């Protein structure tokens, strides 16, 4: 349980505001999310303010504060939405691999191409990644999301390769770390060939899984 001091200093622990339930409220939050993407893509997290979000969204700043107490929680909500979208799609990918007769290691490695496309299609994803690294509280959220990815990976490995003698926990950590690092680099580094990096990642993951 967080202490009183933590609640006062950690922007992620500031009590939230009302949840959007009506259509107009949901549209307001959508405008806030879109404005936040626009701003962090151009200016980054450090320059982000609630006033700028309001101006970019074309709404009163009081409307922004009615849903979010600070910019950290705006970015957190944006992150949660993109992560949930990826979670649903990747679960479908895992189920598809489990139902295939083909070699699961090949199928999993190739599925990373779909993951890379999804990350590219999620508007603002690269800028959001940079924002998560720019703030310790947001980085902690990013770390917890990564732990959930590891757990999902371990659950998948337990199903496709339950007899792996060394256990799947470490293997899941290695895969999740390598995959997230390479895909983040391919999105955030402008001087790399993302396509070639993806090809190398697919080859690396396939070889790793087949060598275990």
C-alpha positions in Angstrom: 0.0 0.0 0.0 1.3 3.4 -0.9 2.3 5.8 1.8 0.9 9.4 2.1 4.2 10.8 0.8 4.1 8.5 -2.2 0.5 9.6 -3.0 1.6 13.2 -2.8 4.7 12.8 -5.0 3.7 10.1 -7.5 1.5 11.5 -10.2 0.2 8.1 -11.0 -1.3 7.8 -7.5 -3.3 11.1 -7.7 -7.0 10.1 -7.5 -8.6 9.9 -10.9 -11.7 11.7 -12.1 -15.0 10.7 -13.6 -15.2 7.9 -16.1 -16.6 8.6 -19.6 -19.9 6.8 -19.9 -22.0 8.9 -22.3 -21.3 9.2 -26.0 -20.3 12.8 -25.7 -17.9 12.0 -22.8 -16.3 9.2 -24.7 -15.8 11.5 -27.7 -14.1 14.1 -25.4 -11.7 11.5 -24.1 -11.0 10.4 -27.7 -10.1 14.0 -28.6 -7.8 14.1 -25.6 -6.1 10.9 -26.6 -5.6 12.1 -30.2 -4.3 15.5 -29.1 -1.8 13.8 -26.7 -0.5 11.7 -29.6 -0.1 14.8 -31.8 1.8 16.6 -29.0 4.2 13.8 -27.9 5.0 13.0 -31.5 6.1 16.6 -32.2 7.3 17.9 -28.8 7.8 14.9 -26.6 6.6 14.2 -23.1 8.7 16.9 -21.3 6.8 19.7 -23.2 3.4 18.1 -22.7 1.0 20.1 -20.6 -2.7 19.9 -19.8 -3.2 23.3 -21.4 -1.6 22.2 -24.6 -3.7 19.0 -24.7 -6.9 21.1 -24.3 -5.8 23.6 -27.0 -4.9 20.9 -29.5 -8.1 19.0 -28.8 -10.2 22.1 -29.2 -11.8 21.8 -25.7 -11.6 23.7 -22.4 -8.8 22.7 -20.1 -11.3 22.1 -17.4 -12.8 19.4 -19.5 -9.3 17.7 -19.6 -9.0 17.9 -15.8 -12.5 16.5 -15.4 -11.2 13.2 -16.7 -7.5 13.2 -15.8 -5.7 14.9 -12.9 -2.4 15.3 -14.7 -0.5 14.6 -18.0 1.0 11.4 -16.6 -2.4 9.8 -16.3 -3.4 11.0 -19.7 -0.4 9.2 -21.2 -1.1 6.2 -19.0 -4.6 5.9 -20.4 -3.2 6.2 -23.9 -0.7 3.4 -23.2 -3.4 1.2 -21.6 -5.5 1.5 -24.8 -2.7 0.6 -27.1 -1.5 -2.2 -24.9 -5.0 -3.7 -24.6 -5.4 -3.6 -28.4 -2.1 -5.5 -28.8 -3.1 -7.9 -26.1 -6.3 -9.0 -27.9 -4.5 -9.4 -31.2 -1.6 -11.3 -29.8 -3.9 -13.7 -27.9 -5.5 -14.4 -31.2 -2.1 -15.0 -32.7 -1.2 -17.5 -29.9 -4.5 -19.3 -30.3 -3.9 -19.6 -34.1 -0.5 -21.0 -33.6 -1.8 -23.6 -31.1 -4.3 -24.8 -33.6 -1.9 -25.2 -36.5 -0.2 -28.4 -37.4 2.9 -26.6 -38.6 6.1 -26.3 -36.5 5.1 -24.0 -33.6 8.6 -22.4 -33.5 8.4 -21.4 -37.1 4.9 -20.1 -36.7 5.7 -18.1 -33.6 8.8 -16.5 -35.2 6.8 -15.5 -38.3 4.0 -14.1 -36.2 6.5 -11.4 -35.1 6.0 -9.8 -38.5 2.4 -9.3 -37.7 3.3 -7.8 -34.3 5.7 -5.4 -36.0 3.0 -4.3 -38.5 0.5 -3.7 -35.7 3.0 -1.6 -33.8 3.6 0.5 -36.9 -0.1 0.9 -37.4 -0.8 2.0 -33.9 -0.5 5.8 -34.3 1.8 7.4 -31.8 3.3 4.1 -30.6 6.9 5.1 -31.1 6.4 8.5 -29.4 4.5 6.8 -26.6 7.4 4.5 -26.0 9.8 7.4 -25.7 7.3 9.1 -23.2 7.3 6.0 -21.0 11.0 6.1 -20.7 11.0 9.9 -19.9 9.1 9.5 -16.6 10.0 7.1 -13.7 6.3 6.5 -12.8 5.4 5.8 -16.5 8.5 3.6 -16.8 7.2 1.6 -13.8 4.0 1.1 -15.7 6.0 0.1 -18.8 7.9 -2.5 -16.7 4.7 -4.0 -15.4 3.3 -4.3 -18.9 6.5 -6.1 -19.9 6.0 -8.5 -17.0 2.6 -9.4 -18.3 4.0 -10.0 -21.7 6.5 -12.4 -20.1 3.8 -14.2 -18.3 1.7 -14.6 -21.4 4.8 -15.9 -23.3 5.4 -18.4 -20.5 1.8 -19.6 -20.6 2.2 -20.1 -24.4 5.4 -22.0 -24.1 4.0 -24.2 -21.4 1.3 -25.2 -23.9 3.4 -25.8 -26.9 6.5 -27.2 -25.2 5.5 -28.5 -21.7 8.4 -30.9 -21.5 11.1 -28.3 -21.8 13.6 -29.5 -19.1 14.9 -26.1 -18.0 11.5 -24.6 -17.5 9.9 -21.9 -19.6 10.2 -18.9 -17.2 13.7 -18.0 -18.2 13.1 -18.7 -21.9 10.0 -16.4 -21.8 12.0 -13.6 -20.2 14.7 -13.9 -22.8 12.2 -13.9 -25.7 10.1 -11.0 -24.3 13.2 -8.9 -23.6 14.9 -9.5 -27.0 11.7 -9.0 -29.0 10.6 -5.8 -27.2 14.1 -4.3 -27.4 14.5 -5.0 -31.1 11.0 -3.8 -32.0 11.4 -0.7 -30.0 14.7 0.1 -31.7 13.2 -0.5 -35.1 10.5 2.1 -34.3 12.5 4.7 -32.4 15.8 4.7 -34.2 15.7 6.6 -37.5 19.1 5.4 -38.8 18.2 1.7 -38.9 16.5 -0.4 -41.6 13.4 -1.6 -39.8 12.7 -4.3 -42.4 16.2 -5.8 -42.1 16.1 -5.6 -38.4 12.8 -7.5 -38.4 14.2 -10.2 -40.6 17.1 -10.7 -38.2 14.7 -10.8 -35.3 12.6 -13.5 -36.9 15.7 -15.5 -37.7 17.1 -15.1 -34.2 13.9 -16.1 -32.5 13.4 -19.1 -34.8 17.0 -20.4 -34.2 16.8 -19.8 -30.5 13.5 -21.8 -30.1 14.8 -24.6 -32.3 18.1 -24.9 -30.4 16.4 -25.2 -27.0 
